[in-house]
């Protein structure tokens, strides 16, 4: 692969990773808000706190779907990059992403599921940031 093509592929992967990261941040923010409303709901909540919690869960679900699409595109772009030392970490990420896409957010009904989703979102953010750092070395 020509050097120009390689730089182009790396830049495309970086843009895709940055988009995925932004989607993940939005999802994480909504999950944090849902968690807060869930705690209020557990300790003396009322109709309003329940409505707010479920509203935030719906928003989080929407952002998680957006993040899944963005991460899927990031996966595609990563496959186009051929850089030494990147293939093993990219392979680990691709395996992780397959599990991430399994749709865990759809069945969030209780507080423990919110916490599980927050943890998975945080892990996706960490892995995406790590890959972006590695990709930027090839610019």
BALOBA-1460 file (C-alpha; in Angstrom, 3 decimals):
// residues 139
<rec num="1" residu="x" x="0.000" y="0.000" z="0.000"/>
<rec num="2" residu="x" x="1.363" y="3.413" z="-0.956"/>
<rec num="3" residu="x" x="2.262" y="5.804" z="1.851"/>
<rec num="4" residu="x" x="-0.431" y="8.269" z="0.729"/>
<rec num="5" residu="x" x="-3.073" y="5.544" z="0.787"/>
<rec num="6" residu="x" x="-1.938" y="4.397" z="4.220"/>
<rec num="7" residu="x" x="-2.176" y="7.927" z="5.651"/>
<rec num="8" residu="x" x="-5.612" y="8.310" z="4.054"/>
<rec num="9" residu="x" x="-6.805" y="5.032" z="5.624"/>
<rec num="10" residu="x" x="-5.395" y="6.009" z="9.034"/>
<rec num="11" residu="x" x="-7.113" y="9.417" z="8.867"/>
<rec num="12" residu="x" x="-10.422" y="7.790" z="7.900"/>
<rec num="13" residu="x" x="-10.095" y="5.368" z="10.817"/>
<rec num="14" residu="x" x="-9.300" y="8.233" z="13.198"/>
<rec num="15" residu="x" x="-12.366" y="10.201" z="12.068"/>
<rec num="16" residu="x" x="-14.550" y="7.118" z="12.477"/>
<rec num="17" residu="x" x="-13.077" y="6.440" z="15.924"/>
<rec num="18" residu="x" x="-13.597" y="10.028" z="17.033"/>
<rec num="19" residu="x" x="-17.242" y="9.902" z="15.905"/>
<rec num="20" residu="x" x="-17.714" y="6.650" z="17.822"/>
<rec num="21" residu="x" x="-16.097" y="8.149" z="20.890"/>
<rec num="22" residu="x" x="-18.449" y="11.155" z="20.819"/>
<rec num="23" residu="x" x="-21.456" y="8.839" z="20.560"/>
<rec num="24" residu="x" x="-20.149" y="6.812" z="23.479"/>
<rec num="25" residu="x" x="-19.671" y="9.946" z="25.578"/>
<rec num="26" residu="x" x="-23.284" y="10.995" z="24.898"/>
<rec num="27" residu="x" x="-24.517" y="7.516" z="25.820"/>
<rec num="28" residu="x" x="-22.438" y="7.512" z="28.992"/>
<rec num="29" residu="x" x="-23.851" y="10.900" z="30.004"/>
<rec num="30" residu="x" x="-27.432" y="9.664" z="29.583"/>
<rec num="31" residu="x" x="-26.667" y="6.430" z="31.455"/>
<rec num="32" residu="x" x="-25.244" y="8.500" z="34.308"/>
<rec num="33" residu="x" x="-28.421" y="10.586" z="34.375"/>
<rec num="34" residu="x" x="-30.594" y="7.459" z="34.259"/>
<rec num="35" residu="x" x="-28.598" y="6.021" z="37.142"/>
<rec num="36" residu="x" x="-29.134" y="9.172" z="39.208"/>
<rec num="37" residu="x" x="-32.872" y="9.157" z="38.523"/>
<rec num="38" residu="x" x="-32.921" y="5.426" z="39.288"/>
<rec num="39" residu="x" x="-31.390" y="6.054" z="42.698"/>
<rec num="40" residu="x" x="-33.974" y="8.769" z="43.403"/>
<rec num="41" residu="x" x="-36.668" y="6.345" z="42.282"/>
<rec num="42" residu="x" x="-35.427" y="3.609" z="44.625"/>
<rec num="43" residu="x" x="-35.207" y="5.909" z="47.665"/>
<rec num="44" residu="x" x="-38.634" y="7.478" z="47.745"/>
<rec num="45" residu="x" x="-39.315" y="8.197" z="44.138"/>
<rec num="46" residu="x" x="-42.664" y="9.076" z="42.700"/>
<rec num="47" residu="x" x="-44.291" y="9.149" z="39.305"/>
<rec num="48" residu="x" x="-42.078" y="12.029" z="38.145"/>
<rec num="49" residu="x" x="-38.799" y="10.309" z="39.099"/>
<rec num="50" residu="x" x="-39.950" y="7.133" z="37.351"/>
<rec num="51" residu="x" x="-40.840" y="9.074" z="34.226"/>
<rec num="52" residu="x" x="-37.490" y="10.908" z="34.271"/>
<rec num="53" residu="x" x="-35.565" y="7.652" z="34.733"/>
<rec num="54" residu="x" x="-37.324" y="5.975" z="31.817"/>
<rec num="55" residu="x" x="-36.955" y="9.074" z="29.660"/>
<rec num="56" residu="x" x="-33.193" y="9.063" z="30.263"/>
<rec num="57" residu="x" x="-33.094" y="5.330" z="29.533"/>
<rec num="58" residu="x" x="-34.799" y="5.910" z="26.206"/>
<rec num="59" residu="x" x="-32.312" y="8.645" z="25.361"/>
<rec num="60" residu="x" x="-29.420" y="6.420" z="26.432"/>
<rec num="61" residu="x" x="-30.772" y="3.625" z="24.261"/>
<rec num="62" residu="x" x="-30.904" y="5.960" z="21.275"/>
<rec num="63" residu="x" x="-27.309" y="7.084" z="21.873"/>
<rec num="64" residu="x" x="-26.151" y="3.496" z="22.346"/>
<rec num="65" residu="x" x="-27.643" y="2.566" z="18.984"/>
<rec num="66" residu="x" x="-25.825" y="5.527" z="17.460"/>
<rec num="67" residu="x" x="-22.607" y="4.391" z="19.151"/>
<rec num="68" residu="x" x="-23.100" y="0.861" z="17.812"/>
<rec num="69" residu="x" x="-23.419" y="2.199" z="14.263"/>
<rec num="70" residu="x" x="-20.368" y="4.421" z="14.721"/>
<rec num="71" residu="x" x="-18.324" y="1.594" z="16.252"/>
<rec num="72" residu="x" x="-19.338" y="-0.696" z="13.407"/>
<rec num="73" residu="x" x="-18.069" y="1.876" z="10.908"/>
<rec num="74" residu="x" x="-14.893" y="2.276" z="12.980"/>
<rec num="75" residu="x" x="-14.414" y="-1.500" z="12.739"/>
<rec num="76" residu="x" x="-14.669" y="-1.300" z="8.954"/>
<rec num="77" residu="x" x="-12.140" y="1.507" z="8.786"/>
<rec num="78" residu="x" x="-9.733" y="-0.301" z="11.127"/>
<rec num="79" residu="x" x="-9.689" y="-3.278" z="8.778"/>
<rec num="80" residu="x" x="-8.372" y="-0.977" z="6.025"/>
<rec num="81" residu="x" x="-5.385" y="0.166" z="8.082"/>
<rec num="82" residu="x" x="-2.283" y="-1.950" z="7.730"/>
<rec num="83" residu="x" x="0.218" y="-0.774" z="10.303"/>
<rec num="84" residu="x" x="2.760" y="-2.793" z="12.285"/>
<rec num="85" residu="x" x="1.830" y="-3.209" z="15.931"/>
<rec num="86" residu="x" x="-1.744" y="-2.103" z="15.376"/>
<rec num="87" residu="x" x="-3.176" y="-5.417" z="14.243"/>
<rec num="88" residu="x" x="-3.157" y="-7.132" z="17.650"/>
<rec num="89" residu="x" x="-4.827" y="-4.259" z="19.518"/>
<rec num="90" residu="x" x="-7.277" y="-3.738" z="16.643"/>
<rec num="91" residu="x" x="-8.075" y="-7.460" z="16.697"/>
<rec num="92" residu="x" x="-8.795" y="-7.297" z="20.422"/>
<rec num="93" residu="x" x="-11.035" y="-4.295" z="19.831"/>
<rec num="94" residu="x" x="-12.906" y="-6.031" z="17.023"/>
<rec num="95" residu="x" x="-13.601" y="-8.997" z="19.309"/>
<rec num="96" residu="x" x="-14.776" y="-6.643" z="22.059"/>
<rec num="97" residu="x" x="-16.975" y="-4.726" z="19.616"/>
<rec num="98" residu="x" x="-18.732" y="-7.922" z="18.552"/>
<rec num="99" residu="x" x="-19.857" y="-8.407" z="22.158"/>
<rec num="100" residu="x" x="-20.765" y="-4.733" z="22.463"/>
<rec num="101" residu="x" x="-23.148" y="-5.011" z="19.520"/>
<rec num="102" residu="x" x="-25.187" y="-7.774" z="21.185"/>
<rec num="103" residu="x" x="-27.893" y="-5.305" z="22.251"/>
<rec num="104" residu="x" x="-27.557" y="-5.160" z="26.019"/>
<rec num="105" residu="x" x="-29.214" y="-1.735" z="26.292"/>
<rec num="106" residu="x" x="-32.597" y="-2.845" z="24.961"/>
<rec num="107" residu="x" x="-33.519" y="-4.725" z="28.136"/>
<rec num="108" residu="x" x="-32.523" y="-2.159" z="30.747"/>
<rec num="109" residu="x" x="-35.344" y="-2.259" z="33.258"/>
<rec num="110" residu="x" x="-33.572" y="-2.227" z="36.607"/>
<rec num="111" residu="x" x="-30.758" y="-0.286" z="38.219"/>
<rec num="112" residu="x" x="-28.230" y="-3.125" z="37.978"/>
<rec num="113" residu="x" x="-28.667" y="-3.161" z="34.196"/>
<rec num="114" residu="x" x="-27.966" y="0.580" z="34.082"/>
<rec num="115" residu="x" x="-24.733" y="0.034" z="35.991"/>
<rec num="116" residu="x" x="-23.781" y="-2.838" z="33.684"/>
<rec num="117" residu="x" x="-24.441" y="-0.650" z="30.642"/>
<rec num="118" residu="x" x="-22.376" y="2.177" z="32.159"/>
<rec num="119" residu="x" x="-19.464" y="-0.213" z="32.678"/>
<rec num="120" residu="x" x="-19.668" y="-1.505" z="29.115"/>
<rec num="121" residu="x" x="-19.866" y="2.024" z="27.767"/>
<rec num="122" residu="x" x="-16.817" y="3.062" z="29.823"/>
<rec num="123" residu="x" x="-14.891" y="0.063" z="28.500"/>
<rec num="124" residu="x" x="-15.836" y="0.937" z="24.911"/>
<rec num="125" residu="x" x="-14.631" y="4.510" z="25.504"/>
<rec num="126" residu="x" x="-11.332" y="3.267" z="26.953"/>
<rec num="127" residu="x" x="-10.691" y="0.899" z="24.063"/>
<rec num="128" residu="x" x="-11.665" y="3.477" z="21.433"/>
<rec num="129" residu="x" x="-9.374" y="6.090" z="23.004"/>
<rec num="130" residu="x" x="-6.527" y="3.570" z="23.076"/>
<rec num="131" residu="x" x="-6.975" y="2.746" z="19.400"/>
<rec num="132" residu="x" x="-7.162" y="6.411" z="18.432"/>
<rec num="133" residu="x" x="-3.911" y="7.072" z="20.289"/>
<rec num="134" residu="x" x="-2.240" y="4.222" z="18.380"/>
<rec num="135" residu="x" x="-3.688" y="5.363" z="15.043"/>
<rec num="136" residu="x" x="-2.427" y="8.921" z="15.534"/>
<rec num="137" residu="x" x="1.105" y="7.536" z="15.671"/>
<rec num="138" residu="x" x="0.741" y="6.616" z="11.994"/>
<rec num="139" residu="x" x="-0.369" y="10.039" z="10.743"/>
